Amino acid sequence: MAPRLGHQDRRGYDSYMYAALAMMPLSLGLMVLYSWMIGLAAFLFTGVVFIVLEAVSAPPFNGPRKFVKGFLPHQTKSRPIMVCLGDSLTHGTCSSSFTPDIPRKLAEKLGMDPPDVEKIFADPLWVVNAGQNGIGSHNILKERVNGCMNCYPDYVLILIGTNDVRAMYKPSWAKTMVSTWKLPEAPNLKNYEHNLRGIIDFIQ
């Protein structure tokens, strides 16, 4: 499997999205061959499920790919850059993301004018959201760090470990992580520490 260098993907959601898509034409067949009411209900349900999964798994609006390819090449000035590495707490589609508030709070602390809310990457600090729902420390180290450094960050904020710890205490979640993320072994304290040290060493 090719490394996904710094770019978010939909692992953990893609199989459910494919299943929802497959069910939609079957629902239409159900409308024709059996009951239009049951078929319509099934079609609407699978459509809603697909839309919700698509929204939840979508890359952040201020992600690395948009920053490197869509924003940075067109800038004539430079600002300090912060890359935020993490899981769903950083990604912000399953939960609220803190990354959009960083420029505003920094401007307040420095006594500067508030940032332009219309801009995805706003002064005084360009913040890149490299979070990924469901990811653990192993995949941050193996897939994310190298690519995120392509953003040329001045600062890297690391908030990772929620899914690792959950897997340590919940065997079913550990099994899901190993399968979804192709882990060599289930998360444990030893490999979490190893991965975290590897992430920090790479950044330094």
C-alpha angles and dihedrals in degrees: 000000000000115000116256098225108209095322124118120232137183102257112152091030105048097081091052091048091052090049091052091050091050091051095054098072089041088055090053089052089050089054092055101038105034122007127346091207095053091042092050092048091050091047093050092045095051090044092054091046091052093048092049093048091047092051095046095048098041116120115258115270089238097046129143097260093054091045097049099038105025106030116021099055091058098052122107093185132049133226132180111280126217122191116199113208117193152097131276092316086066099032090059104202096099089036137010114290119225095199099088090056096055097084092047094049092045091051090051092051092049094046092242130143112276115265122261105268090205091066122085092205106036135184141284091037127015106222120199118198109216094167123135128195113245097003123142136204094270094061093041087058097041101037114015113039098063094049095043090056086065085077087068093228124199089198133026120199113201120199106163136133107073094107092040092055093043089054091051091059101032115053093193090057090047089054091049093050094049091051099041099042098032093237120185089225140356115282115268136164094265097053091040090057090045092051094046092050089048092052092050093045091051093050093048 
